[in-house]
């Protein structure tokens, strides 16, 4: 079993290997429950969304030639994802690919309103199934906290049902500062009642 110190964390575009497809597979495993309308096939989801990762915004924890975990950190002005219609249509079909480009762009490329100075937005944390519980995601987040220049770090809209993620963020020093309620209909459909936002202030 690996521990956090056993992972090499690097910016994804400097990994010295092709990491995009591995990031996409981890994304499909971790986020497919939100994307079942577009496809229930995990491999289709991975291929359809592989293009969207802006690699210079992402960091990966490597175990040899395998991506164990990934995460992004932006300046609250740049986007970590860039959705394109052509690959979405190619893998999901014309209609669902078009819908994915429209609907998910609003969700994944949502700008901050008047972003605060010296603030980083931690986004899209994911861990490969075979590396869960081994400190890979912690290694990615710690690396970003240690090496990026921000004084404040935000993690926006974590589902209240995602207890392991919230516990991980709290263990790393994040505290809840905002909680938004979903509508009764959304809560009934998703099982999620609140979206939690967390913040960390560096000394």
C-alpha positions as CSV (number, residue, x, y, z in Angstrom):
1,X,0.0,0.0,0.0
2,X,1.3,3.4,-0.9
3,X,1.4,6.4,1.5
4,X,1.3,10.1,0.6
5,X,5.1,10.3,0.6
6,X,5.4,7.5,-2.0
7,X,3.6,9.6,-4.7
8,X,5.3,12.0,-7.0
9,X,3.1,15.0,-7.6
10,X,3.7,17.1,-10.7
11,X,1.7,19.5,-12.9
12,X,-0.1,17.4,-15.4
13,X,1.4,19.0,-18.5
14,X,4.9,18.3,-17.1
15,X,4.3,14.7,-16.2
16,X,6.6,13.5,-18.9
17,X,4.0,11.0,-20.0
18,X,0.5,11.0,-21.5
19,X,-1.8,11.4,-18.5
20,X,-5.0,12.7,-20.2
21,X,-6.6,9.3,-20.8
22,X,-5.9,8.2,-17.2
23,X,-7.3,11.4,-15.8
24,X,-10.4,10.8,-18.0
25,X,-10.9,7.3,-16.7
26,X,-10.6,8.4,-13.0
27,X,-13.1,11.2,-13.8
28,X,-15.5,8.7,-15.3
29,X,-15.3,6.5,-12.3
30,X,-15.8,9.4,-9.9
31,X,-18.3,11.6,-11.7
32,X,-20.3,9.2,-13.8
33,X,-23.2,9.3,-11.4
34,X,-23.7,12.9,-12.5
35,X,-23.4,12.1,-16.2
36,X,-25.7,9.0,-16.6
37,X,-28.1,11.0,-18.8
38,X,-25.4,11.3,-21.4
39,X,-24.2,7.6,-21.2
40,X,-24.2,4.8,-18.7
41,X,-21.0,3.4,-20.2
42,X,-18.0,4.4,-18.2
43,X,-15.6,4.0,-21.1
44,X,-17.8,6.2,-23.3
45,X,-17.8,8.9,-20.7
46,X,-14.0,8.8,-20.3
47,X,-13.5,9.1,-24.1
48,X,-16.1,11.8,-24.5
49,X,-14.7,14.1,-21.8
50,X,-10.9,13.3,-22.1
51,X,-10.4,16.4,-24.3
52,X,-11.7,18.9,-21.7
53,X,-8.9,18.9,-19.1
54,X,-6.7,22.0,-19.2
55,X,-3.6,20.2,-18.2
56,X,-1.6,23.3,-17.0
57,X,-4.3,23.8,-14.3
58,X,-4.1,20.1,-13.1
59,X,-1.7,18.3,-10.8
60,X,-1.3,14.5,-10.7
61,X,0.0,12.1,-8.1
62,X,2.0,9.5,-9.9
63,X,2.8,5.9,-8.8
64,X,5.3,4.9,-11.4
65,X,3.5,5.3,-14.8
66,X,0.1,5.4,-13.2
67,X,-2.0,8.4,-12.2
68,X,-3.2,7.7,-8.7
69,X,-5.1,10.9,-8.2
70,X,-5.5,14.4,-9.7
71,X,-6.9,17.8,-8.9
72,X,-7.0,21.3,-10.3
73,X,-6.3,24.7,-8.8
74,X,-7.2,27.9,-10.7
75,X,-6.9,31.6,-9.9
76,X,-10.7,31.9,-9.8
77,X,-10.6,33.5,-13.2
78,X,-9.2,30.7,-15.5
79,X,-11.1,27.5,-16.1
80,X,-9.8,24.0,-15.4
81,X,-12.0,22.5,-18.1
82,X,-12.7,23.5,-21.7
83,X,-15.6,21.6,-23.2
84,X,-15.8,21.3,-27.0
85,X,-18.8,20.2,-29.0
86,X,-17.1,18.1,-31.6
87,X,-15.6,15.3,-29.4
88,X,-18.8,15.3,-27.3
89,X,-20.9,14.7,-30.3
90,X,-18.5,12.1,-31.7
91,X,-18.8,9.9,-28.6
92,X,-22.3,10.8,-27.2
93,X,-24.2,11.4,-30.5
94,X,-25.2,14.7,-32.0
95,X,-28.1,15.5,-29.6
96,X,-26.6,14.4,-26.3
97,X,-23.2,15.8,-27.3
98,X,-24.8,19.1,-28.0
99,X,-26.7,19.1,-24.7
100,X,-23.6,18.1,-22.8
101,X,-21.7,21.1,-24.3
102,X,-24.5,23.5,-23.4
103,X,-25.5,22.2,-20.0
104,X,-22.1,21.2,-18.6
105,X,-20.4,24.3,-19.8
106,X,-22.6,26.3,-17.5
107,X,-21.8,23.9,-14.7
108,X,-18.1,23.2,-15.3
109,X,-17.1,26.6,-16.6
110,X,-18.9,28.8,-14.1
111,X,-17.0,32.0,-13.4
112,X,-16.6,33.4,-9.9
113,X,-18.4,36.7,-9.4
114,X,-15.8,39.3,-8.4
115,X,-13.2,36.7,-7.3
116,X,-11.1,37.8,-4.3
117,X,-7.4,38.5,-4.7
118,X,-4.8,35.9,-3.9
119,X,-7.4,33.1,-3.9
120,X,-7.1,29.7,-5.5
121,X,-10.0,27.5,-6.4
122,X,-9.4,23.8,-5.7
123,X,-11.5,21.7,-8.1
124,X,-12.2,18.3,-9.6
125,X,-10.3,16.1,-7.1
126,X,-10.4,12.5,-8.1
127,X,-8.6,9.2,-7.1
128,X,-8.2,6.0,-9.1
129,X,-10.2,3.2,-7.7
130,X,-7.1,1.1,-7.0
131,X,-5.5,3.9,-5.0
132,X,-8.4,5.1,-2.8
133,X,-7.6,5.3,0.9
134,X,-3.8,5.5,0.3
135,X,-3.3,9.3,0.5
136,X,-3.0,10.1,-3.2
137,X,-5.6,12.9,-3.2
138,X,-4.1,14.3,0.0
139,X,-0.7,14.4,-1.7
140,X,-2.2,16.4,-4.6
141,X,-3.9,18.9,-2.4
142,X,-1.0,19.3,0.0
143,X,1.3,19.9,-3.0
144,X,-1.0,22.6,-4.3
145,X,-1.2,24.3,-0.9
146,X,2.6,24.1,-0.5
147,X,3.6,25.3,-4.0
148,X,1.0,27.7,-5.3
149,X,1.1,31.4,-4.2
150,X,-2.4,31.9,-2.9
151,X,-3.3,33.0,0.6
152,X,-6.8,31.6,0.5
153,X,-8.1,28.4,-1.0
154,X,-11.7,27.6,-1.8
155,X,-13.4,24.3,-2.5
156,X,-16.9,25.1,-3.8
157,X,-20.0,22.9,-3.9
158,X,-19.2,19.6,-2.4
159,X,-22.3,17.4,-2.0
160,X,-23.2,16.9,1.7
161,X,-23.5,13.1,0.9
162,X,-19.8,13.0,0.0
163,X,-18.7,12.5,3.6
164,X,-15.2,11.0,2.7
165,X,-14.3,14.1,0.7
166,X,-15.5,16.6,3.3
167,X,-13.6,14.7,6.0
168,X,-10.4,14.8,3.8
169,X,-10.7,18.5,3.2
170,X,-11.3,19.2,6.9
171,X,-8.3,17.0,7.8
172,X,-6.2,19.2,5.5
173,X,-7.4,22.4,7.3
174,X,-10.4,23.5,5.3
175,X,-13.5,24.7,7.2
176,X,-17.1,25.1,6.0
177,X,-18.1,28.7,5.3
178,X,-21.2,28.3,3.1
179,X,-24.0,25.8,2.6
180,X,-26.6,26.0,-0.2
181,X,-29.8,24.1,-0.1
182,X,-31.0,22.2,-3.2
183,X,-34.7,22.4,-4.2
184,X,-37.0,19.7,-2.8
185,X,-37.2,18.2,-6.3
186,X,-33.4,18.2,-6.8
187,X,-32.9,16.7,-3.3
188,X,-35.5,14.0,-4.1
189,X,-33.8,13.1,-7.4
190,X,-30.2,13.2,-6.2
191,X,-30.4,12.3,-2.5
192,X,-28.3,15.5,-1.9
193,X,-29.8,18.2,0.3
194,X,-26.9,20.7,0.5
195,X,-23.9,21.8,-1.4
196,X,-21.1,22.6,1.0
197,X,-18.3,25.2,0.4
198,X,-15.0,25.2,2.3
199,X,-12.2,27.6,2.8
200,X,-8.6,27.4,4.0
201,X,-6.6,30.6,5.0
202,X,-2.8,30.2,5.0
203,X,-1.0,31.7,7.9
